[in-house]
Amino acid sequence: MTGAGRRVAWFNAQAGVAGDMTMAALVDAGADPDLVADAVAALGVGGYALMFERVQRCGVGATWANVVVHREPHALRADAEHPDRHSAHDRHDPHDPHTGHRPVGEILELLDHAELPHRIRDLAAAVFRRLAEVEGAIHGTEPHDVELHEVGAVDSIVDVVGACAALVSLGVDEVVCSPVALGVGSIRTAHGVLPNPAPATVALLADAGAPTVGLDTTLETTTPTGAALMTTWARSFGAMPPLVVDAVGYGAGTADLADRANVVQVVIGQAAGSHGDITDHDGAGTPVMLLEANVDDATGEVLAHALAQLLAAGAHDAWLVPIVMKKGRPAHTVSVLADPSRAADLRELLVRETGTLGVRARELRRWPQRRSMTTVDVDGQPVGVKIGADRVKVEFDDAVAAASALDVPVRTVIERATGLARRDAGT
């Protein structure tokens, strides 16, 4: 169930889903392509160009994310022949030895050292960890040592980080995904000819319990990158939930098919209650699960990382409370507030990250308040702001990044962003 008042993105993947299509759909829905490109550039990976083009797919206008790796002079000339092409970012490093593939541990190190808002970094890291676990299980390799081949190539790193940046920039709180389309036949990969859909794609969807739909095509309609994004982001799979829609985007695949639009559709809006209301002050509220575990043998750093992973995986909230256990042992209670549809996945994540030997749960009710998300420009730096009926709250990670870039105190950025948001809202 989708919590009322939350900003929700519903992805229609019934023609398939890939990383570049997902990123393009979010840009088509309003994500700033320059902000997306800057997030990718923060990793310091060279040898690529990222461009967004307006195209048609079976008569549907869409955005195509064109990631060009190791660009040659003729590719540069092609840009001059397409003046309508928006060049979001262009980096070229012919000496980069890693433009083919990287081990997932190296990708995570790049993310750790990149100057990115925490939510973008955590979301992208969660996607790559999920991929590594699946690929590791398939190939009998430790996840950290897995070389993701096509998925670890520069273009797919761009897709994952760019898509996560676009999602965060649109202020999305929750993701829902339709059944995911899969093709038939075989595909050629770094491991040779494999069944279509690829083993990693099937494993990702199976682990998430995601529904699928078969298409009579030998195209790889859903890639491991696309499946990893949807299964990491989505709290649930199925039909579009009740929404007050404010944005729609279409991300194009490379092929323009004759029988169907080769696009991923994203619909974004405020979650609505059963009667279209986005608040429920006097009603029964919406159900939510509280998961808790007492942990007495984990460091503060481990617990902080666990909270970050839980939030990145879709928890409504997560927090720590210091306690004293039997025999006077100092410990912490780790609490996680979760949508019932995500409770099982978050329970497993809580056990994995903390090593706890037990988790307890109980159902509560919640009454989310009406809010909207906007982005303001503080001296050239984008800062997200949540606007409620009685308050304006600046996204702290964005404020920290802006303060660092502008070399001013973070409180100054918060004050400026709050003022700009109040002015724009007319409050």
HELIX and SHEET records of a PDB file:
HELIX    1   1 GLY A   19  ASP A   28  1                                  10    
HELIX    2   2 PRO A   33  ALA A   41  1                                   9    
HELIX    3   3 PRO A   73  ALA A   80  1                                   8    
HELIX    4   4 VAL A  104  HIS A  113  1                                  10    
HELIX    5   5 HIS A  118  HIS A  139  1                                  22    
HELIX    6   6 PRO A  143  ASP A  145  5                                   3    
HELIX    7   7 HIS A  149  GLY A  152  5                                   4    
HELIX    8   8 VAL A  154  SER A  169  1                                  16    
HELIX    9   9 PRO A  199  ALA A  208  1                                  10    
HELIX   10  10 PRO A  224  TRP A  233  1                                  10    
HELIX   11  11 GLY A  300  ALA A  312  1                                  13    
HELIX   12  12 LYS A  326  GLY A  328  5                                   3    
HELIX   13  13 PRO A  340  ARG A  342  5                                   3    
HELIX   14  14 ALA A  343  THR A  354  1                                  12    
HELIX   15  15 PHE A  396  LEU A  406  1                                  11    
HELIX   16  16 VAL A  410  ALA A  425  1                                  16    
SHEET    1   A 5 ALA A 234  PHE A 237  0                                        
SHEET    2   A 5 GLU A 174  CYS A 177  1                                        
SHEET    3   A 5 ARG A   7  ASN A  12  1                                        
SHEET    4   A 5 VAL A 263  ALA A 271 -1                                        
SHEET    5   A 5 LEU A 243  ALA A 252 -1                                        
SHEET    1   B 3 VAL A  60  VAL A  69  0                                        
SHEET    2   B 3 TYR A  48  ARG A  57 -1                                        
SHEET    3   B 3 HIS A  86  ARG A  91 -1                                        
SHEET    1   C 2 VAL A 180  LEU A 182  0                                        
SHEET    2   C 2 THR A 212  GLY A 214  1                                        
SHEET    1   D 2 SER A 186  THR A 189  0                                        
SHEET    2   D 2 GLY A 192  PRO A 195 -1                                        
SHEET    1   E 4 ASP A 317  VAL A 324  0                                        
SHEET    2   E 4 PRO A 330  ALA A 338 -1                                        
SHEET    3   E 4 THR A 286  VAL A 295 -1                                        
SHEET    4   E 4 ARG A 360  ARG A 366 -1                                        
SHEET    1   F 3 ARG A 371  VAL A 378  0                                        
SHEET    2   F 3 GLN A 381  GLY A 388 -1                                        
SHEET    3   F 3 VAL A 392  VAL A 394 -1                                        
END                                                                             
